[in-house]
Amino acid sequence: MPSGPEIPLASKLAILLDRKRGADGKIPSTRAIAAATAEVPGGRPAMTHQVVNDLLNGVKVNPSTSQLQGLARAFDCPVAFFLPGYNGLTSLSVYEEQQDAREALRLVHDLGQAGVTELLEAAREIRARHGRTDLTVPEVPEAIPPAAEPPRPGRRRRLSFTEAAERAISDLEGT
């Protein structure tokens, strides 16, 4: 995706969440996402489901480094995608997963625009040799979700006794 307007974190998460839809068309729950942030399956999650919910809704916009790493594990994407200004999921994935791609970029680093242009032409020729006539590779789905609206000030809904008990248990267990 060309550099353009910065995509808010909540919108980036919405894009990734849409990619995680199951065969039934449902998106994973915030609890499932929180569980997937753990370094090892069944381990301690990097964040609670409430933090995941706050990130998805744009209430929390500045997660910690460990939370970003957990999100990258949960959504199977490069951590750099969550950083401000880095919107190119496809190019970041290639950069992270392919050592040779990083080497190619290092080799043209000091050659300026001329080197980048030559590398781009070579990449287009390679795609053509491999039968890829489409020279544009989409970064993210065309429809980028709008930025999440900030929470509205006012009174919060009063929890029922059962909901309050469940929230208290969740807070005590750290989930």
C-alpha positions as CSV (number, residue, x, y, z in Angstrom):
1,M,0.0,0.0,0.0
2,P,1.5,3.3,-0.9
3,S,2.3,5.6,2.0
4,G,-0.8,7.7,2.5
5,P,-3.0,8.5,5.5
6,E,-1.9,6.6,8.5
7,I,-4.2,3.7,9.4
8,P,-5.2,3.7,13.1
9,L,-4.3,0.6,15.2
10,A,-8.0,-0.3,15.6
11,S,-8.5,-0.4,11.9
12,K,-5.4,-2.5,11.3
13,L,-6.7,-4.9,13.9
14,A,-10.1,-4.9,12.2
15,I,-8.4,-5.9,8.9
16,L,-6.5,-8.8,10.7
17,L,-9.6,-9.9,12.6
18,D,-11.5,-10.1,9.3
19,R,-8.7,-12.4,8.0
20,K,-9.2,-14.7,11.0
21,R,-12.8,-15.6,10.2
22,G,-13.6,-19.2,10.6
23,A,-15.2,-21.5,8.0
24,D,-18.5,-20.5,9.6
25,G,-17.8,-16.8,8.9
26,K,-17.5,-15.9,12.5
27,I,-14.6,-13.9,13.9
28,P,-12.7,-15.2,17.0
29,S,-13.8,-13.9,20.4
30,T,-11.7,-11.5,22.3
31,R,-11.0,-14.3,24.8
32,A,-9.7,-16.5,22.0
33,I,-7.5,-13.7,20.7
34,A,-6.2,-13.0,24.2
35,A,-5.4,-16.7,24.7
36,A,-3.5,-16.7,21.3
37,T,-1.2,-13.9,22.5
38,A,0.6,-16.3,24.8
39,E,4.2,-17.2,23.9
40,V,3.4,-20.9,24.2
41,P,0.0,-22.5,23.8
42,G,-1.8,-22.7,27.1
43,G,0.8,-20.2,28.6
44,R,0.1,-16.8,30.2
45,P,-1.5,-14.5,27.6
46,A,0.3,-11.2,26.9
47,M,-2.9,-9.3,27.7
48,T,-6.5,-9.8,29.0
49,H,-9.5,-10.1,26.8
50,Q,-10.6,-6.6,28.1
51,V,-7.3,-5.1,26.7
52,V,-7.9,-6.9,23.4
53,N,-11.4,-5.4,23.4
54,D,-10.1,-1.9,24.2
55,L,-7.6,-2.2,21.3
56,L,-10.2,-3.4,18.9
57,N,-12.5,-0.6,19.8
58,G,-9.8,2.1,19.7
59,V,-10.2,2.9,23.5
60,K,-6.5,1.8,24.0
61,V,-4.2,3.1,21.3
62,N,-0.7,2.7,22.7
63,P,-0.1,-0.9,23.7
64,S,3.2,-2.1,25.3
65,T,5.9,-3.9,23.3
66,S,5.0,-7.2,24.9
67,Q,1.3,-6.6,23.9
68,L,2.3,-5.8,20.3
69,Q,4.4,-9.1,20.2
70,G,1.4,-11.0,21.6
71,L,-0.9,-9.4,18.9
72,A,1.6,-10.4,16.2
73,R,1.4,-14.0,17.5
74,A,-2.4,-14.0,17.7
75,F,-2.9,-12.5,14.2
76,D,0.2,-14.2,12.6
77,C,1.6,-11.0,11.2
78,P,4.8,-8.9,11.6
79,V,5.0,-6.7,14.7
80,A,6.0,-3.8,12.5
81,F,2.5,-3.7,11.0
82,F,1.2,-2.3,14.2
83,L,3.6,0.6,14.3
84,P,2.5,4.0,13.1
85,G,3.1,4.6,9.5
86,Y,3.7,1.0,8.5
87,N,0.7,-0.1,6.5
88,G,2.2,-2.5,4.0
89,L,1.3,-5.9,5.5
90,T,2.5,-7.9,2.4
91,S,5.8,-6.1,2.1
92,L,6.4,-6.4,5.9
93,S,5.7,-10.1,5.8
94,V,8.2,-10.6,3.0
95,Y,10.8,-8.5,4.8
96,E,10.3,-10.4,8.0
97,E,10.2,-13.9,6.5
98,Q,12.7,-13.7,3.6
99,Q,16.4,-13.1,4.5
100,D,17.2,-12.7,0.8
101,A,14.6,-9.9,0.5
102,R,16.4,-8.0,3.3
103,E,19.7,-8.6,1.6
104,A,18.3,-7.2,-1.7
105,L,17.2,-4.0,0.1
106,R,20.5,-3.6,1.8
107,L,22.3,-3.9,-1.6
108,V,20.3,-1.1,-3.1
109,H,20.4,1.1,0.0
110,D,23.2,3.4,-1.1
111,L,22.3,3.4,-4.8
112,G,19.4,5.8,-4.3
113,Q,16.3,6.0,-6.5
114,A,18.2,4.5,-9.5
115,G,18.9,1.3,-7.6
116,V,15.4,1.0,-6.4
117,T,14.0,1.5,-9.9
118,E,16.3,-1.2,-11.3
119,L,15.3,-3.6,-8.5
120,L,11.6,-2.9,-9.2
121,E,12.1,-3.5,-12.9
122,A,13.9,-6.8,-12.1
123,A,11.1,-7.9,-9.8
124,R,8.5,-7.2,-12.5
125,E,10.5,-9.3,-15.0
126,I,10.7,-12.1,-12.5
127,R,6.9,-12.0,-11.9
128,A,6.4,-12.2,-15.7
129,R,8.8,-15.2,-16.0
130,H,6.8,-17.0,-13.3
131,G,3.5,-16.4,-15.2
132,R,2.3,-13.6,-12.9
133,T,0.9,-11.0,-15.2
134,D,-0.7,-9.0,-12.5
135,L,2.0,-6.5,-11.4
136,T,0.1,-5.2,-8.5
137,V,0.0,-7.3,-5.3
138,P,-2.7,-6.0,-2.9
139,E,-1.5,-5.1,0.6
140,V,-4.7,-5.2,2.5
141,P,-8.4,-5.6,1.5
142,E,-9.6,-2.7,-0.6
143,A,-12.2,-1.6,2.1
144,I,-10.2,-0.4,5.0
145,P,-12.5,-0.2,8.0
146,P,-12.9,3.3,9.4
147,A,-11.1,4.4,12.5
148,A,-12.9,3.3,15.6
149,E,-14.9,6.1,17.3
150,P,-13.6,7.2,20.7
151,P,-15.7,6.1,23.6
152,R,-18.5,8.4,24.5
153,P,-18.4,10.1,27.8
154,G,-21.2,9.4,30.2
155,R,-22.4,6.8,32.6
156,R,-21.6,3.2,32.0
157,R,-24.3,0.6,32.1
158,R,-24.8,-0.9,35.5
159,L,-23.7,-4.5,35.6
160,S,-26.0,-7.2,36.9
161,F,-24.9,-9.2,40.0
162,T,-23.9,-12.1,37.7
163,E,-22.0,-9.8,35.3
164,A,-20.2,-8.1,38.2
165,A,-19.2,-11.5,39.7
166,E,-17.9,-12.7,36.3
167,R,-15.9,-9.5,35.8
168,A,-14.4,-9.8,39.3
169,I,-13.4,-13.4,38.7
170,S,-11.9,-12.4,35.3
171,D,-10.0,-9.6,36.9
172,L,-8.6,-11.8,39.7
173,E,-7.6,-14.6,37.3
174,G,-6.0,-12.0,34.9
175,T,-8.0,-13.2,31.9
